[in-house]
Amino acid sequence: MERQNDMRQYSEDHLLLLLELKRVTSLGKSTIYNYGNPKNKYYHPDFPKRRKRGRRGVGWLASEVFAWVATRD
């Protein structure tokens, strides 16, 4: 139920920051980066891809994150 409230809080094209992604997925920073790295043995090809937010920042598209979370339940 809490995740549904999270989904309503963000628009579909919102880029989640790392702290938001950690809260939504209940994953740690290292796990998130491992899941998204094709060279890592823990890589998950279905995990949402990072997107650039300016020169140094990254974010994850909210619609992709919530779709991925829905497949995990």
Secondary structure, 3 states (H helix, E strand, C coil): CHHHHHHHHCCCCCEECHHHHHHHHCCCHHHHHHHCCCCCCCCCCCCCCEEEECCCEEEEEHHHHHHHHHHHC
